[in-house]
Amino acid sequence: MLEPIPHELEALELAKKHVKQYSIRDVAQWLTKQTGRSISHMGLKKRLSIERKRKKTITIKKRLAQRLQETLQEIEKLEEDKVGAYSSKKSS
């Protein structure tokens, strides 16, 4: 079973911020020195790219789920307001 290593994850988060200011090669070298585990600039680039794609996918799916929920609520309202619609409420 794989367990996360907090020190390395913190260094990776910091590396993400450094990529905005420094080259990917420099950040990969810095990350290797900080963690003691080697990572190439292409390895780091791939990892960051995969994380960006996952975040984007999550955002898109959340928006779609929200739109679906709103649409379902609109459909329910239209069905309730429809003339001659059956009511699930019992009339007394």
All heavy atoms as an XYZ file, in Angstrom:
755
protein
N       0.845     -1.179      0.000
C       0.000      0.000      0.000
C       0.888      1.240      0.000
O       1.858      1.323      0.744
C      -0.917     -0.016      1.220
C      -1.762      1.202      1.353
S      -2.979      1.045      2.638
C      -4.406      0.873      1.614
N       0.542      2.199     -0.831
C       1.306      3.434     -0.905
C       0.762      4.447      0.092
O      -0.440      4.625      0.217
C       1.213      4.019     -2.318
C       1.738      3.150     -3.440
C       1.461      3.817     -4.781
C       3.215      2.892     -3.280
N       1.678      5.066      0.784
C       1.287      6.095      1.744
C       1.911      7.420      1.327
O       3.063      7.450      0.889
C       1.752      5.714      3.146
C       1.046      4.479      3.691
C       1.435      4.177      5.121
O       1.832      5.111      5.844
O       1.335      3.017      5.505
N       1.177      8.514      1.445
C       1.727      9.813      1.062
C       2.858     10.234      1.996
O       2.839      9.938      3.188
C       0.539     10.761      1.175
C      -0.444     10.067      2.036
C      -0.187      8.596      1.920
N       3.827     10.918      1.426
C       4.940     11.440      2.216
C       4.751     12.950      2.307
O       4.949     13.668      1.310
C       6.288     11.074      1.556
C       6.384      9.551      1.411
C       7.450     11.623      2.372
C       7.542      9.078      0.573
N       4.327     13.436      3.474
C       3.968     14.856      3.624
C       5.058     15.827      3.174
O       4.768     16.816      2.497
C       3.680     15.009      5.113
C       3.342     13.639      5.581
C       4.136     12.704      4.720
N       6.309     15.543      3.528
C       7.416     16.441      3.176
C       7.521     16.596      1.652
O       7.695     17.702      1.139
C       8.726     15.884      3.753
C       9.952     16.524      3.194
N      10.297     17.820      3.477
C      10.910     16.057      2.342
C      11.414     18.117      2.843
N      11.811     17.054      2.144
N       7.385     15.503      0.933
C       7.501     15.537     -0.524
C       6.290     16.217     -1.169
O       6.434     16.943     -2.153
C       7.696     14.130     -1.085
C       9.037     13.541     -0.714
C       9.249     12.145     -1.227
O       8.414     11.632     -1.995
O      10.273     11.549     -0.854
N       5.113     16.005     -0.614
C       3.925     16.646     -1.149
C       3.971     18.160     -0.944
O       3.566     18.930     -1.820
C       2.666     16.057     -0.513
C       2.361     14.609     -0.889
C       1.167     14.104     -0.094
C       2.110     14.476     -2.372
N       4.489     18.583      0.201
C       4.639     20.015      0.463
C       5.637     20.633     -0.515
O       5.414     21.732     -1.038
C       5.092     20.251      1.899
C       4.027     19.944      2.929
C       4.563     19.951      4.354
O       5.746     20.305      4.565
O       3.792     19.592      5.258
N       6.729     19.921     -0.766
C       7.738     20.408     -1.708
C       7.147     20.495     -3.115
O       7.432     21.435     -3.865
C       8.958     19.494     -1.692
N       6.320     19.542     -3.486
C       5.685     19.563     -4.808
C       4.734     20.757     -4.933
O       4.699     21.421     -5.970
C       4.933     18.253     -5.066
C       4.246     18.133     -6.418
C       5.266     18.207     -7.548
C       3.458     16.839     -6.498
N       3.970     21.037     -3.887
C       3.070     22.193     -3.915
C       3.861     23.491     -4.072
O       3.463     24.389     -4.805
C       2.219     22.244     -2.639
C       1.175     21.163     -2.557
C       0.156     21.238     -3.681
O      -0.288     22.351     -4.036
O      -0.188     20.173     -4.218
N       4.991     23.566     -3.381
C       5.840     24.746     -3.496
C       6.449     24.828     -4.894
O       6.564     25.916     -5.470
C       6.941     24.701     -2.429
C       7.735     25.964     -2.196
C       6.821     27.143     -1.875
C       8.721     25.750     -1.056
N       6.789     23.690     -5.455
C       7.348     23.649     -6.809
C       6.337     24.177     -7.822
O       6.719     24.855     -8.781
C       7.759     22.223     -7.162
N       5.056     23.880     -7.621
C       4.021     24.386     -8.527
C       4.028     25.908     -8.565
O       3.828     26.512     -9.613
C       2.636     23.901     -8.081
C       2.381     22.453     -8.306
C       0.979     22.124     -7.817
C       0.774     20.652     -7.640
N      -0.557     20.352     -7.096
N       4.258     26.506     -7.416
C       4.306     27.966     -7.353
C       5.573     28.502     -8.019
O       5.550     29.541     -8.671
C       4.227     28.434     -5.902
C       2.895     28.128     -5.253
C       2.873     28.531     -3.807
C       1.545     28.124     -3.177
N       1.532     28.377     -1.734
N       6.683     27.783     -7.857
C       7.956     28.213     -8.433
C       7.943     28.140     -9.954
O       8.634     28.910    -10.616
C       9.120     27.369     -7.910
C       9.470     27.645     -6.481
N       9.570     28.919     -5.958
C       9.765     26.817     -5.458
C       9.901     28.855     -4.687
N      10.020     27.582     -4.349
N       7.163     27.225    -10.515
C       7.113     27.063    -11.970
C       6.618     28.342    -12.643
O       6.979     28.626    -13.784
C       6.224     25.849    -12.353
C       5.885     25.831    -13.822
C       6.919     24.562    -11.968
N       5.831     29.127    -11.932
C       5.318     30.374    -12.499
C       6.430     31.412    -12.669
O       6.331     32.306    -13.492
C       4.213     30.936    -11.604
C       2.994     30.048    -11.534
C       1.975     30.568    -10.561
C       0.816     29.591    -10.446
N      -0.130     29.995     -9.412
N       7.515     31.288    -11.861
C       8.593     32.279    -11.886
C       9.882     31.755    -12.521
O      10.659     32.527    -13.059
C       8.906     32.752    -10.475
C       7.754     33.444     -9.799
C       8.078     33.786     -8.352
O       9.128     33.425     -7.844
N       7.163     34.473     -7.687
N      10.123     30.458    -12.408
C      11.389     29.884    -12.869
C      11.136     28.827    -13.943
O      10.019     28.365    -14.127
C      12.137     29.240    -11.689
C      12.392     30.209    -10.559
C      11.588     30.207     -9.423
C      13.421     31.141    -10.632
C      11.814     31.103     -8.389
C      13.652     32.038     -9.602
C      12.844     32.014     -8.480
O      13.060     32.896     -7.471
N      12.200     28.430    -14.613
C      12.062     27.417    -15.658
C      11.738     26.059    -15.034
O      12.073     25.790    -13.880
C      13.342     27.317    -16.482
O      14.361     26.677    -15.736
N      11.118     25.208    -15.823
C      10.725     23.888    -15.336
C      11.962     23.060    -14.983
O      11.942     22.267    -14.044
C       9.808     23.174    -16.360
C       9.112     21.968    -15.753
C      10.554     22.736    -17.565
C       7.774     22.255    -15.229
N      13.054     23.256    -15.729
C      14.307     22.536    -15.437
C      14.856     22.932    -14.069
O      15.261     22.080    -13.275
C      15.351     22.812    -16.508
C      15.078     22.136    -17.826
C      16.154     22.507    -18.844
N      15.807     22.018    -20.149
C      16.206     20.857    -20.647
N      16.972     20.063    -19.932
N      15.840     20.492    -21.861
N      14.872     24.239    -13.795
C      15.388     24.717    -12.507
C      14.534     24.202    -11.347
O      15.054     23.796    -10.312
C      15.436     26.241    -12.479
C      16.489     26.818    -13.412
O      17.415     26.065    -13.803
O      16.380     28.012    -13.752
N      13.234     24.210    -11.550
C      12.326     23.754    -10.492
C      12.498     22.250    -10.270
O      12.492     21.782     -9.130
C      10.864     24.102    -10.836
C       9.909     23.513     -9.813
C      10.688     25.614    -10.903
N      12.676     21.486    -11.340
C      12.881     20.036    -11.205
C      14.167     19.751    -10.434
O      14.197     18.864     -9.569
C      12.916     19.370    -12.570
N      15.230     20.502    -10.725
C      16.485     20.329     -9.986
C      16.298     20.692     -8.514
O      16.785     19.988     -7.618
C      17.591     21.187    -10.604
C      18.057     20.682    -11.946
C      19.047     21.635    -12.600
O      19.294     22.741    -12.113
N      19.603     21.206    -13.732
N      15.607     21.789     -8.257
C      15.359     22.222     -6.884
C      14.555     21.153     -6.133
O      14.858     20.817     -4.995
C      14.584     23.546     -6.894
C      14.160     23.990     -5.540
C      14.904     24.684     -4.637
C      12.900     23.728     -4.917
N      14.173     24.884     -3.494
C      12.938     24.307     -3.639
C      11.750     23.074     -5.314
C      11.872     24.245     -2.759
C      10.682     23.020     -4.446
C      10.747     23.600     -3.188
N      13.534     20.613     -6.800
C      12.682     19.598     -6.175
C      13.487     18.341     -5.856
O      13.311     17.741     -4.794
C      11.502     19.274     -7.100
C      10.392     18.401     -6.541
C       9.781     19.029     -5.291
C       9.316     18.178     -7.594
N      14.384     17.964     -6.749
C      15.239     16.799     -6.520
C      16.122     17.023     -5.299
O      16.277     16.130     -4.461
C      16.104     16.516     -7.770
O      15.241     16.217     -8.858
C      17.041     15.358     -7.536
N      16.690     18.223     -5.171
C      17.547     18.526     -4.015
C      16.746     18.544     -2.713
O      17.219     18.102     -1.675
C      18.239     19.871     -4.214
C      19.314     19.828     -5.274
C      19.929     21.197     -5.477
C      20.915     21.171     -6.624
N      21.442     22.511     -6.932
N      15.519     19.072     -2.772
C      14.698     19.181     -1.570
C      14.218     17.835     -1.053
O      14.186     17.606      0.152
C      13.481     20.081     -1.838
C      13.809     21.526     -2.042
C      14.397     22.156     -0.800
O      13.882     21.995      0.295
N      15.495     22.871     -0.968
N      13.830     16.954     -1.964
C      13.205     15.699     -1.546
C      14.159     14.517     -1.531
O      13.892     13.514     -0.882
C      12.036     15.343     -2.484
O      12.534     15.169     -3.809
C      10.970     16.413     -2.450
N      15.253     14.620     -2.276
C      16.167     13.486     -2.354
C      15.708     12.450     -3.371
O      16.328     11.401     -3.528
N      14.629     12.723     -4.069
C      14.117     11.826     -5.113
C      14.256     12.543     -6.446
O      13.864     13.698     -6.578
C      12.661     11.480     -4.855
C      12.486     10.725     -3.553
C      11.069     10.385     -3.323
N      10.686      9.320     -4.264
C       9.573      8.628     -4.159
N       8.719      8.894     -3.196
N       9.285      7.689     -5.021
N      14.792     11.846     -7.407
C      15.030     12.498     -8.689
C      13.740     12.597     -9.503
O      12.889     11.712     -9.460
C      16.081     11.733     -9.490
O      15.604     10.439     -9.805
N      13.624     13.721    -10.206
C      12.520     13.929    -11.134
C      13.067     14.769    -12.283
O      13.769     15.754    -12.060
C      11.293     14.604    -10.479
C      10.131     14.646    -11.458
C      11.630     15.970     -9.950
C       8.798     14.973    -10.820
N      12.801     14.348    -13.482
C      13.262     15.096    -14.645
C      12.314     16.260    -14.898
O      11.196     16.298    -14.381
C      13.312     14.187    -15.873
O      11.998     13.800    -16.235
N      12.770     17.183    -15.718
C      11.913     18.320    -16.039
C      10.673     17.857    -16.800
O       9.585     18.376    -16.594
C      12.676     19.392    -16.820
C      13.093     18.989    -18.184
N      14.173     18.181    -18.416
C      12.567     19.278    -19.387
C      14.299     17.985    -19.716
N      13.337     18.636    -20.335
N      10.829     16.837    -17.642
C       9.671     16.314    -18.374
C       8.723     15.560    -17.442
O       7.508     15.617    -17.609
C      10.119     15.410    -19.520
C      10.723     16.174    -20.681
S       9.681     17.502    -21.317
C       8.301     16.602    -21.962
N       9.265     14.864    -16.465
C       8.431     14.174    -15.482
C       7.600     15.157    -14.681
O       6.406     14.948    -14.443
N       8.238     16.250    -14.268
C       7.533     17.291    -13.520
C       6.478     17.952    -14.404
O       5.348     18.182    -13.973
C       8.522     18.333    -12.997
C       7.933     19.487    -12.207
C       7.174     18.986    -10.984
C       9.028     20.466    -11.802
N       6.849     18.226    -15.645
C       5.904     18.850    -16.578
C       4.682     17.960    -16.797
O       3.552     18.439    -16.786
C       6.605     19.120    -17.908
C       5.761     19.848    -18.906
C       6.557     20.143    -20.172
C       5.676     20.840    -21.191
N       6.405     21.121    -22.425
N       4.908     16.658    -16.962
C       3.791     15.719    -17.151
C       2.888     15.696    -15.920
O       1.670     15.711    -16.026
C       4.314     14.307    -17.394
C       4.529     13.951    -18.813
C       4.886     12.476    -18.907
C       4.999     12.035    -20.333
N       5.329     10.618    -20.453
N       3.510     15.639    -14.753
C       2.729     15.587    -13.515
C       1.861     16.831    -13.352
O       0.682     16.744    -13.001
C       3.657     15.431    -12.324
C       2.903     15.415    -11.023
C       3.694     14.816     -9.927
N       2.898     14.846     -8.731
C       2.492     13.782     -8.087
N       2.817     12.600     -8.513
N       1.764     13.887     -7.007
N       2.437     17.998    -13.617
C       1.684     19.243    -13.507
C       0.577     19.305    -14.553
O      -0.521     19.771    -14.266
C       2.621     20.442    -13.644
C       3.678     20.593    -12.543
C       4.592     21.771    -12.841
C       3.053     20.717    -11.173
N       0.866     18.812    -15.742
C      -0.134     18.801    -16.808
C      -1.310     17.897    -16.446
O      -2.474     18.272    -16.640
C       0.510     18.318    -18.102
O      -0.447     18.169    -19.112
N      -1.021     16.732    -15.901
C      -2.080     15.795    -15.499
C      -2.946     16.415    -14.405
O      -4.172     16.317    -14.433
C      -1.470     14.454    -15.030
C      -0.920     13.701    -16.238
C      -2.490     13.610    -14.284
C      -0.075     12.478    -15.873
N      -2.313     17.081    -13.437
C      -3.075     17.716    -12.359
C      -3.968     18.828    -12.888
O      -5.112     18.980    -12.458
C      -2.134     18.248    -11.277
C      -1.539     17.151    -10.428
C      -0.709     17.678     -9.278
O      -0.883     18.858     -8.904
O       0.105     16.915     -8.755
N      -3.459     19.610    -13.850
C      -4.277     20.676    -14.442
C      -5.483     20.093    -15.166
O      -6.594     20.608    -15.049
C      -3.437     21.507    -15.416
C      -2.679     22.604    -14.742
C      -2.055     23.558    -15.757
N      -0.696     23.827    -15.324
C       0.417     23.425    -15.936
N       0.347     22.771    -17.061
N       1.583     23.697    -15.438
N      -5.249     19.012    -15.920
C      -6.351     18.373    -16.647
C      -7.395     17.833    -15.684
O      -8.594     17.950    -15.932
C      -5.818     17.231    -17.523
C      -5.104     17.702    -18.748
C      -4.588     16.533    -19.563
C      -3.756     17.006    -20.732
N      -3.200     15.884    -21.511
N      -6.955     17.231    -14.588
C      -7.908     16.699    -13.598
C      -8.731     17.812    -12.979
O      -9.945     17.687    -12.808
C      -7.162     15.928    -12.509
C      -6.686     14.579    -12.963
C      -6.004     13.834    -11.847
N      -5.504     12.559    -12.330
C      -4.582     11.855    -11.716
N      -4.050     12.285    -10.587
N      -4.183     10.708    -12.218
N      -8.073     18.928    -12.628
C      -8.804     20.054    -12.038
C      -9.821     20.600    -13.020
O     -10.954     20.917    -12.649
C      -7.836     21.171    -11.624
C      -7.190     20.982    -10.294
C      -6.393     22.208     -9.924
C      -5.798     22.063     -8.546
N      -5.038     23.264     -8.152
N      -9.416     20.719    -14.274
C     -10.316     21.240    -15.298
C     -11.507     20.301    -15.484
O     -12.648     20.746    -15.571
C      -9.556     21.396    -16.617
C     -10.340     22.068    -17.704
C      -9.479     22.293    -18.931
C     -10.270     22.992    -20.019
N      -9.471     23.235    -21.220
N     -11.244     18.993    -15.506
C     -12.317     18.013    -15.658
C     -13.284     18.079    -14.484
O     -14.501     18.030    -14.671
C     -11.724     16.590    -15.781
O     -10.848     16.552    -16.904
C     -12.806     15.549    -15.944
N     -12.760     18.202    -13.293
C     -13.602     18.299    -12.097
C     -14.492     19.535    -12.174
O     -15.695     19.466    -11.899
C     -12.741     18.326    -10.817
C     -12.128     16.947    -10.571
C     -13.552     18.772     -9.607
C     -11.062     16.926     -9.490
N     -13.905     20.661    -12.566
C     -14.669     21.902    -12.677
C     -15.790     21.762    -13.698
O     -16.933     22.147    -13.436
C     -13.743     23.067    -13.078
O     -12.705     23.178    -12.103
C     -14.500     24.374    -13.164
N     -15.471     21.194    -14.848
C     -16.469     21.013    -15.901
C     -17.595     20.108    -15.424
O     -18.779     20.401    -15.616
C     -15.814     20.453    -17.185
C     -14.934     21.523    -17.823
C     -16.861     19.952    -18.170
C     -14.043     21.011    -18.937
N     -17.243     18.996    -14.779
C     -18.262     18.050    -14.331
C     -19.127     18.640    -13.224
O     -20.330     18.376    -13.166
C     -17.617     16.740    -13.889
C     -17.056     15.985    -15.074
C     -16.583     14.624    -14.712
C     -16.007     13.990    -15.958
N     -16.397     12.643    -16.145
N     -18.546     19.455    -12.360
C     -19.342     20.111    -11.320
C     -20.344     21.072    -11.939
O     -21.496     21.135    -11.525
C     -18.438     20.864    -10.337
C     -17.772     19.973     -9.328
C     -16.952     20.780     -8.342
C     -16.304     19.907     -7.307
N     -15.503     20.682     -6.344
N     -19.898     21.828    -12.955
C     -20.809     22.751    -13.632
C     -21.937     21.990    -14.324
O     -23.091     22.404    -14.272
C     -20.053     23.578    -14.673
C     -19.244     24.687    -14.094
C     -18.708     25.587    -15.194
N     -17.541     26.294    -14.717
C     -16.488     26.606    -15.458
N     -16.454     26.268    -16.720
N     -15.476     27.249    -14.941
N     -21.585     20.892    -14.993
C     -22.605     20.090    -15.667
C     -23.611     19.517    -14.665
O     -24.808     19.494    -14.927
C     -21.957     18.964    -16.473
C     -21.234     19.385    -17.749
C     -20.499     18.194    -18.360
C     -22.202     19.972    -18.750
N     -23.115     19.054    -13.524
C     -24.006     18.508    -12.498
C     -24.948     19.595    -11.978
O     -26.138     19.345    -11.766
C     -23.188     17.917    -11.360
N     -24.434     20.799    -11.809
C     -25.257     21.903    -11.331
C     -26.320     22.257    -12.370
O     -27.481     22.455    -12.029
C     -24.388     23.121    -11.037
C     -25.167     24.300    -10.476
C     -24.278     25.491    -10.191
O     -23.102     25.512    -10.575
N     -24.829     26.485     -9.538
N     -25.921     22.313    -13.638
C     -26.884     22.620    -14.703
C     -27.950     21.531    -14.803
O     -29.130     21.822    -15.025
C     -26.156     22.771    -16.036
C     -25.378     24.070    -16.119
C     -24.582     24.209    -17.387
N     -25.397     24.050    -18.584
C     -24.893     23.851    -19.796
N     -23.589     23.787    -19.955
N     -25.684     23.719    -20.837
N     -27.535     20.277    -14.637
C     -28.492     19.171    -14.677
C     -29.496     19.299    -13.544
O     -30.703     19.131    -13.749
C     -27.766     17.829    -14.598
C     -28.648     16.593    -14.528
C     -29.475     16.453    -15.798
C     -27.809     15.351    -14.312
N     -29.013     19.626    -12.356
C     -29.893     19.788    -11.200
C     -30.895     20.902    -11.442
O     -32.088     20.758    -11.165
C     -29.066     20.073     -9.944
C     -29.854     20.056     -8.666
C     -30.413     18.683     -8.364
O     -29.815     17.669     -8.678
N     -31.580     18.648     -7.760
N     -30.419     22.030    -11.991
C     -31.310     23.153    -12.273
C     -32.350     22.762    -13.326
O     -33.525     23.113    -13.201
C     -30.497     24.349    -12.761
C     -29.646     24.986    -11.683
C     -28.664     25.998    -12.230
O     -28.612     26.213    -13.472
O     -27.919     26.587    -11.422
N     -31.921     22.035    -14.336
C     -32.839     21.602    -15.392
C     -33.891     20.658    -14.840
O     -35.078     20.763    -15.186
C     -32.059     20.918    -16.536
O     -31.076     21.832    -17.030
C     -32.985     20.510    -17.672
N     -33.498     19.738    -13.984
C     -34.458     18.811    -13.377
C     -35.490     19.560    -12.531
O     -36.677     19.223    -12.540
C     -33.730     17.766    -12.536
C     -32.918     16.736    -13.326
C     -32.101     15.865    -12.380
C     -33.815     15.888    -14.198
N     -35.039     20.584    -11.818
C     -35.966     21.389    -11.026
C     -36.945     22.141    -11.932
O     -38.134     22.234    -11.630
C     -35.199     22.373    -10.143
C     -34.461     21.701     -9.004
C     -33.568     22.666     -8.240
O     -33.401     23.816     -8.627
N     -32.982     22.181     -7.152
N     -36.451     22.652    -13.060
C     -37.325     23.342    -13.998
C     -38.358     22.377    -14.584
O     -39.523     22.736    -14.743
C     -36.505     23.966    -15.129
C     -35.699     25.166    -14.706
C     -34.821     25.703    -15.821
O     -35.035     25.340    -16.999
O     -33.912     26.481    -15.512
N     -37.935     21.167    -14.908
C     -38.849     20.164    -15.450
C     -39.940     19.829    -14.443
O     -41.118     19.760    -14.782
C     -38.077     18.892    -15.866
C     -37.220     19.176    -17.101
C     -39.030     17.729    -16.133
C     -36.256     18.070    -17.450
N     -39.547     19.641    -13.178
C     -40.526     19.337    -12.132
C     -41.539     20.476    -12.008
O     -42.743     20.238    -11.887
C     -39.833     19.103    -10.796
C     -39.103     17.785    -10.715
C     -38.361     17.611     -9.394
O     -38.500     18.473     -8.489
O     -37.637     16.608     -9.274
N     -41.057     21.703    -12.060
C     -41.949     22.850    -11.938
C     -42.908     22.907    -13.118
O     -44.114     23.144    -12.953
C     -41.150     24.148    -11.853
C     -42.015     25.352    -11.603
C     -41.203     26.608    -11.449
C     -42.170     27.740    -11.166
N     -41.726     29.009    -11.622
N     -42.412     22.667    -14.319
C     -43.260     22.683    -15.509
C     -44.311     21.581    -15.451
O     -45.457     21.784    -15.843
C     -42.412     22.527    -16.771
C     -41.566     23.729    -17.160
C     -40.625     23.365    -18.299
C     -42.436     24.910    -17.537
N     -43.920     20.416    -14.963
C     -44.878     19.319    -14.849
C     -45.950     19.616    -13.811
O     -47.104     19.242    -13.987
C     -44.156     18.017    -14.526
C     -43.383     17.458    -15.706
C     -42.625     16.188    -15.367
O     -42.480     15.863    -14.165
O     -42.171     15.525    -16.314
N     -45.576     20.292    -12.733
C     -46.562     20.649    -11.697
C     -47.542     21.695    -12.215
O     -48.721     21.670    -11.883
C     -45.845     21.190    -10.459
C     -45.119     20.136     -9.669
C     -44.315     20.742     -8.522
O     -44.384     21.973     -8.313
O     -43.610     19.976     -7.851
N     -47.039     22.613    -13.027
C     -47.880     23.703    -13.523
C     -48.707     23.309    -14.751
O     -49.550     24.076    -15.191
C     -47.010     24.917    -13.891
C     -46.342     25.520    -12.667
O     -46.780     25.214    -11.542
O     -45.379     26.281    -12.834
N     -48.467     22.154    -15.286
C     -49.140     21.721    -16.511
C     -50.636     21.535    -16.256
O     -51.055     20.994    -15.243
C     -48.522     20.407    -16.991
C     -48.982     19.973    -18.360
C     -48.121     18.864    -18.915
C     -48.403     17.561    -18.208
N     -47.731     16.431    -18.831
N     -51.434     21.993    -17.185
C     -52.890     21.877    -17.072
C     -53.267     20.411    -17.179
O     -52.813     19.697    -18.062
C     -53.595     22.695    -18.178
C     -55.086     22.472    -18.142
C     -53.245     24.157    -18.044
N     -54.109     19.955    -16.276
C     -54.574     18.575    -16.293
C     -53.546     17.592    -15.768
O     -53.704     16.393    -15.947
N     -52.514     18.086    -15.135
C     -51.486     17.189    -14.621
C     -52.001     16.475    -13.389
O     -52.810     17.001    -12.615
C     -50.238     17.979    -14.258
N     -51.547     15.256    -13.232
C     -51.925     14.503    -12.039
C     -51.171     15.050    -10.853
O     -50.004     15.380    -10.934
C     -51.587     13.030    -12.205
C     -52.455     12.341    -13.242
C     -51.935     12.008    -14.495
C     -53.779     12.052    -12.969
C     -52.727     11.403    -15.438
C     -54.571     11.424    -13.916
C     -54.046     11.102    -15.151
O     -54.828     10.500    -16.070
N     -51.837     15.128     -9.758
C     -51.232     15.621     -8.543
C     -50.944     14.463     -7.624
O     -51.755     13.556     -7.479
C     -52.164     16.616     -7.861
O     -51.597     17.029     -6.644
N     -49.770     14.482     -7.031
C     -49.431     13.437     -6.090
C     -50.029     13.732     -4.702
O     -50.026     12.884     -3.819
C     -47.913     13.280     -5.983
O     -47.348     14.488     -5.554
N     -50.554     14.954     -4.539
C     -51.156     15.344     -3.274
C     -52.606     14.846     -3.239
O     -53.312     14.899     -4.224
C     -51.150     16.863     -3.118
C     -49.781     17.446     -3.139
C     -49.853     18.965     -3.085
C     -48.483     19.574     -3.252
N     -48.536     21.010     -3.343
N     -53.010     14.380     -2.097
C     -54.410     13.936     -1.926
C     -55.267     15.136     -1.606
O     -54.925     15.955     -0.763
C     -54.513     12.912     -0.795
C     -53.838     11.599     -1.131
C     -54.064     10.619     -0.006
C     -53.410      9.281     -0.325
N     -53.612      8.312      0.725
N     -56.363     15.250     -2.299
C     -57.280     16.366     -2.002
C     -58.297     15.907     -0.966
O     -58.819     14.810     -1.018
C     -57.971     16.835     -3.283
O     -58.630     15.763     -3.895
N     -58.578     16.746     -0.015
C     -59.514     16.396      1.047
C     -60.821     17.097      0.863
O     -60.953     18.164      0.450
C     -58.998     16.763      2.410
O     -57.662     16.499      2.582
